[in-house]
Amino acid sequence: MSVSTGPYEPADEIIQIAERFSAEIADRSAEFEEQGFISQDLTDRLAKTGLYRLCNPVDYGGMGQSPVDYAGVTEYLARFDGSTAWVVFIGITSALSVCALPEETAKDLMLSDKEAITAGVFAPMGRAVACEQDGVKGFRVTGQWQWGSGSRNATYISGGGFVTDQSGEVLKLDNGAPDQRSFFMRAENVELMDTWHVSGLKGTGSTDFRVQDLFVAENMTFGALRTDIPDDPIHIFPIFAFLGVGIAAVTLGLARAAIDELLSFAAAKTPQGSSKPLALKPATHKKIAEAEADLRSARLFFYHSIGRVWDKAQTGEYPSVEDRRDIRLSTTHAAQAAVRVIDSMYTLAGGTSVYLKSPLQRHFRDVHVASQHMMVSEATLELIGRLFVGLETNTAQL
């Protein structure tokens, strides 16, 4: 079932790219879950379509599409497999972050290999010491990062970290802030660890990864506070909101799939102890209606908040605190609404939903892992609530 989001819709041609893969992704979802990552042949073919560069400006090797397109294609893919959608959105967000590298380096990296896949973790779990190797300035980087989604498919993997002196003390910038950077590393130089043993989103391959004393050239890094990034509309759109959009889009796609799955067998299933099929029970009618209302209203708020800020970005207007507040609120609300919808469908299906052959059990596990992400956590609501009541609030990560 497709439900309109109002005036803000992903472009038809972008959804059509994803449609070409939908049946295969659904058929292979159990394969991805069992092995713990998306098979390379699929990610390589997705890369050939340009989806991983969806939002990169054209002169940075991308398709130049909007955050609405990014949300729409992620949500669509999640209807067939949450893990595949998750890996695609991570690829899109990390490819966009490449644009923060020095311009010549970023364009060379993106244009020299148009099918290179990127992944990475922004969290500053690494430490780096400035050095020089063969006349090239750079850093010796050591660290271990969690939640390396899509890293098993990537050509480049980034990891956040602090620059320190030889004694390990974090160096400060002129404004007193710590020197925090992201370091882009060739995947073959990164050790992928066997840590992704989880309940849901098993196919994302979100394993820990680490490096030890790895040299990373300075031009393959960028500072967390760097301001000289391209001034395209996509870089005016708030970066933390951009990450949250992908997470919420996955959960919304899972919720739509859960409703559709319940409806696919409701007429044929007669619960134990009942004389009526599930589709004829008043309790079913109530829960389906509530789920549709919950999902559709969450989607409208979600796409409206994204589209409104994108409209401003296209005119060069930077988002206000209120704009960023509303996007973060809509993404967190969308994820929580998706949890409610899927929990309801899972319960309504009774014993059917517990079998591994039922997509409902996978949707249930996937959404409960996705909703644990810090970008859609309860802490987001606490931060936003402070703004609504007029309290002084740190909005740096809105």
N, C-alpha and C positions, 0 to 999 in steps of 0.2 A: 504494500500500500504506500502511495506517495501522498504526502500532505503538504500543501503550500505553506511557505513561511511568510507570506505577505509580499511586500515590495522587494525584499532582499532574497534573491534566489541564485544558486550557483549556475554558472553558464552550462547550457545543455551539452555543448561539445566536450566539456570537462567530465561531466557525468558519463557521457558516452564512451570516453576512454576507459573508465573504470568498469562500465557494463561489459566490455569485452572479456573481462577476467572473472566476472561474478560467479558463473557456474563452476569454473575450475577451482576458485578459492573455496567455495562451499564444499565441493567434493574432496578437497585436500586438507580441510581444516583439521581432521583427526590426525593426519600425517604430521602436520606442523606441531600439533600439541604433543604427540608422542615423542618426536625427536627434540623438541624444545627450541625450535627456531624455524623461520620461514625458509623453505628450500631456495638455494641460490638461483636455480633456473628461473623461478618465478620473479624474484627480486630483480634479476638482470633484465627480464623482459619488461617489467614495470619501469625500470630505469630508461629503457629505450623509448618509452612513450613520453618521457619528460616529466612525469608526475612528481618525481623527487625534487625537481627544480621548479615546481609549480609557481611559487611566489617570487622567485628571484627575478630581478629586472632582466630584460632581454640582453643588455650589454654585459651582464654577469652570467650569461649562459642559461637564462631561465625563460619561463613562459609569460612572466609579467602579470599573473592573475591575482585576484583579490583574496583577502581573508575569508570572504563569504564563499568563494570557490573552494578554498582550502578546507573550511568547515564542512561544506557540502559533500566533497569527494570522500573525506574521512568518515563522515556519518554513513554515506552510502556503502562503503566497503565494510564497515562494521556490521552491517546487516547480514553479511555472509561469513565473516570471521573477524572477531575482535582483535586478534593478534596481528593479522595482516594489516588492518587499519591502523593499529598502534605503530607498527614499524614504518608504515608510509608517512604518518604524521611526524614521527621523529626524523625521518629523512628530510622532510620538507623544512622543518624548523632548523635543523642543523645545517642544511645547505644554505639557508638564508643567513645564518651566522657567519658563513665564510666571507660574506661581503664586508664584515668588519675587519678583515685582514687588510694590510696595505693594498691599495687598488691594483697595482701591477701584479702582485702575488695572487690576489683573489681572482682576477680575470684569467690569469694563466692557469690556475688550478681548475677553474670551472670550464674554461673553453678548450683546454688541451685534452681533457678526457670528459666528454659530455655525458658519459654514462657512469662516472664515478659516484658511488654512494657514500654519504657521510652519516656519521652518528656521533654521539658524544654526551657528556655530562657537564653541566655548568658548575655544579657544586665544587668549591675550592678544596678538594681533598688531597691535592698534590702540593709539593714543595719544589721550588726551582732556584738554582743558584746561577747567576750570570757568569758566562765564560766565553772563551773564543776557541774555535776549532778550525784548523786549516785556514786561518784568516777570516773566518765567518763568525760574526757575533751571534750569540744565542744563549741557551740555558741548559743546564743539566737538570732533568726533571725526574722526580721520584714520587710515586703515589699509587694509591689503589682507589678505584671509584666503583660505587654500586649503581645498579639500575642502568646498565649499558645496553639499552634496548636497540636492537638492530645491529649490534656491533659485529655479529658473526657474518653479516652480509656486506660490511662496509669496506671502502677503500681507504678512507681517512676517519680517524676517531679523535675527538677532542676531549680534553679533560681540564677542568678548572684547577687553579692553584694559586698559592701566594709565593712571591719572590722573597727570598731570605738572603741573609749574609752567610758566610761560612759557618758561623756558630748556630745558625738556625733561627735567628731573630728576624721577624718579618720586617721588610723595608717599607718605608712610608713614602708617599708621593708628596709633592710640594704643598698640597692642601691638607696633609695630615692623614689622608685615607691610606689603608694598606695597599700595596702594589699587588692587586689581584689580576690575573690574566687567564686566558684560555689558550691552551697549547694544542695545535693540530699535528697529529702524528700519523705516519703511515701505519696501516693496520698490521702489516707484517712485523712491525717493531713493538707491537703491543701484545702482552700475554692475556688471553681470555681464560678465565677461571671457571671451574665447574661448580657454580654456586646457585644456579637458577632452578631450585627445586621448590615449587610454589603451588598454590591452589588454583590460580587462575591466570589468564594471559600467558599460558605456558609457552605458546609458540613465538613469543616476542624475543626470546634469546637474551633477556635482560640480565645477563650475567655480570659479575664483577670483572673488571679488567685492571691491569697494573703495568707499570714500567719501573725500571730501576736504573737511575743514572743515565737516562736517555738524552742524547743531545738533540735539541730542537732549535732550529735557526730562529733568530729574532723575528724575521718576516713571516714566520708561521705561527705567530702569537698576536694577540691583541688584548689591550687592557679593558677591564670591566667598565671603566669610566670613560672610555674613548668616545669622543664626540665627533670626530671627523669621518664619520661613515657616510655613505651616499645619502643624498637628500630626497630620494624617491619616496613616493607616498607610503610604500610598504615599510620603510624604515622610520616613518613618522608614527605608524601604528605601534602602540605600546608592546614591547617585546615580551613582558611577563604575561600580558593578556593573550598574546599570540600562542604561547605554550599552553595556557589554560584552555584555549579554544579547542585545540586538538584533543585534549583529554575528554572534555565535555562532549565533543562530537562523537567520539567512540562510544560513550555511554548512551547517547541518544540513539545511535544506530542499533545498539544491542537491545534497547528497550522496544524499538519498533519491531525488531526480529522476534522478540519474545511474544508480543501481542499477536503477530501474524502466525507464529507457530501454534499458539493456543487455539486460535480460530481454525487452523487447518485440521484439527481433529476433534473439535468440540461437539460436532454433530454425531460423530461415530462413537464417542466414548460415553459409556454409562457407568458412573462411579459405583463402587461396591455399596450395597445397601440402598441404592436408589432405583426407582423404576423409570426415571427420565434420563435421556442423554444430557450431557453437560450443557449443550447449547439451549436446552429448554428450561433450565433452572433459573429462577429469578435472581439467585445470588450471583450467578455467572453474568447475567445482564448488568447488574449493578457494578460488579468489579471491572468488567470490560469498559463500561461507560466512564467510570472513575479513572481508569488507566488512560483512556484516550484523552480525557480532559487534562489530566496531569501532564501527559507527554506533549500534547499540542500547545498548551499554554507555556510550558517551559521552552519549547522550540521557538515560539514567537518572540519571547523576551530575549532569548539567546541570539537569534539572527538579527533582531531589531537593534540590539546594542552594538553588535559588530558592524552592521551596515551603517549606522549613524556615525560612528567614529571614522569608518572608511570614507564616507562622503566628505567629512572634514579634512581628512588626510590628503585627499585628492586635490584640495584647494590650497594645500600647504599649511593648514591650521593644525597645530599640535593639540592633542587631546587634553582636556581639563581633568582635574582631579575627579570631578563628577562623572566624566566619560569613563575614566579608568575604573572608578568604583562600580559603575553599572555593568561593565563587561565582566569584571571579576565576580560580581554578585550573580550575573546571569549564568556564568559557567558553573559556579558552585551549585546554584539552584538546579541547573540542568542535570548535573551528576546525581544530586540527591533525588530528584524526581525520577530519574532512570532507575535508581535502586528501588524506589517504592513500586514502580511499575513492574519490574522484573520479579521482585519478591512476591507480588500479588499473583502474577501469572504462574510462577513456580508453585505456589501454594494451591492455586485453583486447579492445576493439572493433576494434583494428587500424586499417586505412586508413579505415574508415567514420567514425571520430571526427574526421578532419581536415577534412571537408567542412563548409562553412558551413550546409548544410541540416541537419546533425546537431546536436541540442541538446547533445550531449556536449562539443563544442568550446567552446560558450558557457559551460557549467557549469565546464569546466576553467579558462577565462580568468577567469570571475567569482570563483571561490573563491580563485584565486591573488592577486587584487587585495584581496579582503576580508581575507585572512589577513595582509596587510601592515599592517593597522591597528594602531596602538600599543597598543590595549586588549587585543589577543590576541597580542602579539608575544612573542618569546623573552625579552625583558626582564621580562615578567610572571612567567615561571617562575623567573628568577633571584631576584626579590624574594620570591616565595613560598617558594622553597627556603631562603632565609635564615631565614625564620620557622620552618620545620620543624627546622632545626639549632640554633635557639635564639639566633641572633645579633640584636643590636640593629638594628632596621630601621625606616625611615621608612614608616609605613603610611598617610600622608595621602591617597594616591590609590588605596587598595584599594577 
